[in-house]
Amino acid sequence: MPNSSVNNVLPGSTDVLIVGAAPVGLALACALRSLGVETVVIDRLSEPLVHTRAAAMQARTLESLATIGVDQELIARGKPTPTLTVRDGKHRLWTTPYAQLDTPYPYILVVPQPTTEAVLAERFAEMGGTVFRDHTLVNMWDQYPGMVATVASKSGELRAIEARYVIGCDGMHSTVRQRMGIAWEGTERPQSFALTEVVMDWHGPDEGIVFFFSPEGLLVVAPLTGENRYRIVALESDSTPPQDLAGIQRLLETRGPADAGAVVHTIERTSKWRVGLRLAETFGETGPVFLAGDAAHVYSPVGGQGMNTGIQDSINLAWKLAAVIDGSASPKLLETYTAERRPVADGLVTMTAQMTDISSILHPERLALRNHIFAAVGGLPEFPSWWARRLAQLEVDYGGGDPEGPQPTVGHRMPPRHGMAQGLAWSLMVPPDADVVAVKEATGQIKTPITVGTADLPHAVLVRPDGYVAMTAPAEDAASLPGRLPGWLQDPRAAQRQK
């Protein structure tokens, strides 16, 4: 890998130590480096894992990854899929219309996790970053104002790293979380997901990603890049052994449409893991330790939410850390990380648990009732569009505004528009009738750079680097927003209460 290092010497100090170099840790590293923050990344593995779990990149995640310049490369290596269809054999229950979404990415991007990791690693290397592989976090302790971490190399050599912040991106068995004594709440389910990438002939429905709810169990078929390559996901009991070629063939014949004519030629990758539903008690407060991704939350892969949520954790945290480190924000800004991201993860734990339970119904009468309800709900004009926004994570918001007032409001996502800042930077979008000259003069009076643009909006919106609205003002008061930003960065909750 271009960003791995064996010969480079592990630094003795850094602004941020990131433990874990899977997609969440690498996204955080790229974001921090783009903001000029000194970063050290360690990972206990010699090489990235080749098996794949996450393969669905949602629209909101692509919007987030655009801020670090990797969205187009991921799209080039993945397969944009504008529909997700739910079926009962030959009968279509509903189709999720991603093409209607207000986003530059109106689709699910099917891209295997190793590819996502490779693209992020290449980007980090382009930025001059190094991943120190074969390095394991052994212990850490407080040393004001940060932490000291003890790291062991593959040879057993121990080194100490002084870090202002330590971020645990080291998975569900996180050493960082365990060393901090953060409670790991939740349960495991008696089901497992088998994930297999195959080359096969497939003459089933050409409807993007297809969920088959059959009496034999859930089956998902998703097209991958490359000729006749597909990803197959099956919900199974824990006792089911790994599927061989004949077993995958049986799954397709018994759970998919009988007339699909599926013929599996080769198995490229296969993996299996048990469904877990867990949530860390806290993701961190003001520091110096935070959790992101699977170290903070794990849930069922039904719906393709896990890695997406972790990457968005990273983008949410990165700009806040950078603002505190450069002195433009107080540590109180970091309190908003857990306050914003933990409820999102909590809601997804509940949602994916319900989706898993619904997907695993096998009793004939309950199954027939479920499919009848799905068909009825899928026929409602509002439901498919709402479900597409929910899965795409465009519905995520951090509250603080009037949901009945003019949109977008405080805490809500600002859909990307021409004229907004490139990268992780602030934007001030104003209506066409605002005094743009006065607004630009006001932005020049503060330390934090703000890009000013115009858009067809009911009011002016000050947009955070991660794409959410921080403050709003009527068009005639748009020039007041830059002057309010320094106070917001010192205490965003107090600034919101004063509004």
N, C-alpha and C positions, 0 to 999 in steps of 0.2 A: 504494500500500500504506500502511496506517495507521502503520507503524513505520519507513518510509523517511524519510530526511532529506536535503535539499539545503542548506537555510539554516542548520541548526545547525552550530556550530563544533566541530570535532573536539577533544576534551579533550587536554591535554598529558600527563596521567598517569591511571593507573587501576590497580586491583588485578589485573584479568584482561583481556587483549586477546584477543578471539576473531576469528580470521581465517576468514571463510566464514560465510554466512548461509543455507545450505540447512538441511534439518531437523535435522541433527546439531548444527550451530553454534547454531541457535535453541533447541533443547532444552537445551543447555548454558547458554545465556544466561538462559533462564527459570529453570532450576534454581538457578543462582548468585544471580540477583536475588531469588528467593524466600527465599534464605538470607542476604540482606543484603549480598552481595558486590558491590562496584562493578565494573561490566563495560562494556567498549566493544566493539562488534561492527562490523567492516568487511567489505565485499564489493565485489569489482571490477565486478560487473554493475550496470547501471542499474535493472533489474527482475528479479524471479525468472524462471527458465526456465519456459516454458509446456509443454514436452514432458515426458512422464512416463516414468520408469523403474520405480522401486519402487511397487508398488501393494498389496502384501500386508502388513498390519500384524498381527504375531503377538501371542499372548496375553501373553507376558512383557513385550513392549514396551508394551502398553496398561497393564499393571500399573505399569510404570515411569513412563509419562506421566501416570498418575493422581496421582502425587506433585506434579506441577506444574499439575494442574487442567485438563487438556485432553482427557482420555479421552472424556468424554460428548459434547463437541462434535464430536470425530472420528467417534464412533459415529453421531451424528445426520447427518453428511454422507457417511458411508460406507455400505457394505452388509455387515452381518455374514453370514458364510457358514460354516455349521457342518460342512460336509463338503468333502473333497478326494478326488476319485475318479481312479483310473488305469484307462485302458481300452485295449483293442486293438480298434478299430472298435466293433462291437456288443457285444464281450465285456468285461465288467467284471472287472478283475484284482484290485482291492481298493479299499476305501473307508476313508479315515482319519477316525476318529470323534472329532472335536474336542469334541462335546457331552459326552463323558465326562471331560473335563479338570477337575481341581480348581483352578478359577480363576473369578473373576467374569466372565471373557471367554472362554467356551468356543466359540470360532470363530476363523476368519481374518476380519479386517476388510479388505474390499477398498476401498481409498481411494487415489486417484491421488496421487502425490507432490506436485504443485502444491497440492492441497487440504490435505495435511498441513502443508506449508510455510506456507500462508495461516493455518491455525489457530494454529500456533506463533507466527507473526508478530503476529497479533492479541493473543495472550496476552502477548507481550513488550511490546507497546504499552500494554496495560492496566496493566502493572507499571511504566510510565513509561520503558520502554527505547526506544532509538533504534538503528536500523541505518543506518550511514553507508555508503550505496551510492556507486558510482563512486569508491571508494577502494581503492587497490592497495598491498599490502605490497611495498616495494622491497628493504629490507635490514633486518637487526637484528644487534645485538651485545650482549655481556654488559656489564652495569653493576650490580655487586653491590648489593642482593641479587636483582635481577631482570634485565630486558632493556630496551634502547632500540630501538624500531622506527621506521624511516623509512617514511612512508606518503605516496603521491602521489594527489592528487585528479584528477578528470577534466581539469581545466584545467592540470594539470602542477605545481600548487603542492605543495611538499614540507613535511611537518610531522613532528616527532619526538614519539613517545609513550613515556613511561616506564611500564613495566608490571612488576608483581611476577611475573606469569606470562603467557606467550603460548601459546595453544592453537591448533594448526593443524587446522581443520575445512574445509580448502580443497581437498578432492578428491584424486584419484589423481595429479594433477600438482602436488601441494602445494609452494608456494613455501617454506613453513615447513620442511618436511622437507628440501628441497634446500639451504636456507641453513644448516641444522644438519648437513648432510653425513650424514644417516642413510641407511644402505643400504636399497635398495628391491628386495627379493629376489622372484624368481618368473619367470613366463613368460606369454606370450599363446597362446591356442589358435587353430586355423584356422577356428573357427566364429564366427558372429555371431548375435545375437538381434534379430529384427525385432519391435517392439512397436507395435501399432496399436489405437486405440480407434475403434469403429465403431457405427453404428446399423444393426441388421439384424433380420430375422425369423429365429428360431431355434427349431427343433422337435426339437433333439437332447435327450440325457438331462438331466433336471433334477436334477443331482447336485452342485450347488455349482460349485466350480472343477474342471474336467475336463482331465486330461492324456491326450492321445491319442498312443500309441506306434504309429505306422504305418510301413509299409515306405518311405513317402515322407519320413519325418522327424517330429520332435516338433511337436505343435500343442497349445497350451493355450487354452481358452476360459473366461473368467471373467466373471460378471455384474457390471455396474456399477450405480450408482444412476441413476435416470432410465429412461424407457420404452424398452425394446428396445436398451439400450446395453450393449456388451460390450467386453472387452479380449481381444485375440488376440495370442498370443506364438508365434513360429515360429523354430525353430533352422535356420539357413541357412548356406551357405558364404559366405566373404567376398566372392566375386565376384558373388553374386546382387544385381541392382539393386533399389532400393526398389520395393515392391509398390504397384501402383495398384489401383483398384477391382476390375478383372477379375482381377488377381493374387491379391488376398485371397479372392475368390470361389473361385478354383481351389484355394487352400490348404485351404479348408473342405471342398470337394468331394472332394479326393484324400486328405486326412489325417484328416478327421473321419468320423463315421458317414455312410454313403451316403444314409441315409433321413432325415437331419436337416432337409432342406428349407431350408437356410440361403440367405437372399437378403440381400446387403449393399446398403444404400441409400446410406450416406455414410461417409466417413472423416473423423473429427474430429481425430485427432492420429496422427502416426507418427514413430518414431525407430528407430535401429539402432545397435548398438555391438558391438564385438568382445569375445569372452570373454577376460578377463584374470584371472590368479591371482597376486596379489602380496601381500607382507607386509613391513612395516617391521621392520628389525632390532630396534628398540626403540620403545616408545610414549612414552618419557620415564622418568626415574628419580625424583629428588627435585625436579626443576625446574631452571631456570624455564621449560622448554619441554616441551609434551606434544602428542601427535597423537591424533586421534579420527576415527572414520568412515573414509571412503575415503582419507584422507591416511595412514591406518595400515594398511588392508587392503582389497583388492578381490577379488571372486571371482564365479563364475558366478551369474546370478540364478535358476537353477533351485532351487526350494525357498523363495524369498522370504526370504533371510537378511541381505542386505547392509545396507540402511538400518536394519533392526531391530537389528543388532549395533552399528551406529554410535550409535544413540540410547542403547542401554544402556551403551556406552562413556561417553557424556556424563553419565548419571546416576551411574555408578560414580565418575567423577572429580569431579563437582561437590561432593558433600558432603565429600569428602576435602580438596579445596582450601579450602572454607569453614572446616573445622575447623582447618587449619593457619594460615589467615589470621587467625582470631579468637584463636589462641593456645591452643586446647584440645587440639591435637594437635601432635606434632613432625613435621618433614618426612619422617621415616621412614614415616609413614602413606602418603605418596605413592609409596613404592617398591612398594606393593601394586598400584598401577594396572597397570603393565606385567605384573607377576607374575600378576595375575588375568585381565586381558583379552587379553593376547597369546596364551596357549594356547587360549582360546575361538576367536579368529580363525583361528589355525593349524589347529585341528580343522575349522573350517568351510571353509577353503581346500581341505583334503583331501576333505571330504564333498561339496562342490559340484562339485569336479573329477570325482569318481567318478560323481556324478549326471549330469553333462554327458556323460561318456563313455558311460554306459549309455543315455542319451537319444538319442545320435547314432548308435547301431548301425543299420546299414542292410542288412548282409549277411543274406540270407533265413534261413540256418540259425542264425546267431547270434541273429537277431531272434526266431525261433521259440523258441529255448532260453531267451532272456531272459524272454519273456512267459510261458513255462511255469513258470519259477522264480518270477516275480512272482505268478502265480496261486496257486502252492503256498504261498509264504511269506505271502501275503495271507490265506490261509485259516487260518493259525495264530491261536489266540485271543489270544496276547500281542503279536504283531507290530504290528497296526494301532494299538493303544493306545500302544505304545512309540514308534512313528514319529510319532504325533500330538504326544506330549510333546517329542520331539526337534525337530520342525519349529517347534513353539510356543516353543522355547527354555526350557521349564520344566525340562529336564534339565541345564541349565548349573549347575555348582557350582565352588567355589573350593577344595575340599579342606580338609584340616585336622582332619576328624572321623573317627569310626569308621563306615564305610559299613555295617557289620553291626550297629551298635548301634541304640538307640531313635532314631526319626526325629521331627523333623528334627535333623540333627547339624551341627556347626560347618562353615561354608562352603557349606551347602546353602540353597536358597531356602526361606523360610517362606511357605507359601501365605497370602494375605491372609485375615484373620479379624476379626470384629467386636471392637472394643476396641483395635485397633492404632492407632498414631499416624497422623494425617493429614499429608500432605506429607512432606518429607525430614527425618524426625526418628526418634529411637530409640524402640523399643518393648521392653517386658519383659513377655512373656506367661508366665503361671504356671498350674500346674494348680489345680483348684478347692480342693484341700486345702492349698494354700500359705498362709502367714501374710501376707495382702495388706497388712494394716496395717503390719507390720514392713518389707515390701518398699517401700511408699510412703515410709515414714520414711527408709529408706536412700537412695532417689532424691533426697530433699531435701538430702542432705549433699554432693552433687557439683555441679559447674558445669553439666554437660551435661544438658539436660532429657530426661526419659524418661517416656513414657506407659506406665502399667501396666494390663494387662488380663488376663482369665482365659480359658482355652481348654482343651479336652479334649486335654491333652498328657501324655506320659509323664514330662516334666521341664520345668523352667523354661528359657526361651530368651531371650537378649538379642539383639534383632533390629536390624541396622544400618539406616540410613536408606534404603538401596537394596533392603531386603527379604531380605538374607541373614543367616544366624545367625552372630553373633560369638562367643558363649560360651553354655554350658549349665551347669546345676547341678541336682542333685536338688531336689525340691519343698521339702524341709526346709531347704535351703541357698539358696533363691531370693534372700533378702535380701543375700547376699554378692556378687551380680553387679554392682549399681551401684558398689560400692566398688572392684571390679576394673577398671571401665571406664577411669578416667584412666590407669592403667598400660598398658592395651591401646592407647589412643590414642597413647601415647608410643612404643611399639614393639610393634605387633601380632604380629610374627613371634616375638619373644622371649616375649611373653605366651602365645602358643600353645605354644611349646616347653616352657614351665614347667608347662603344664596336664597 
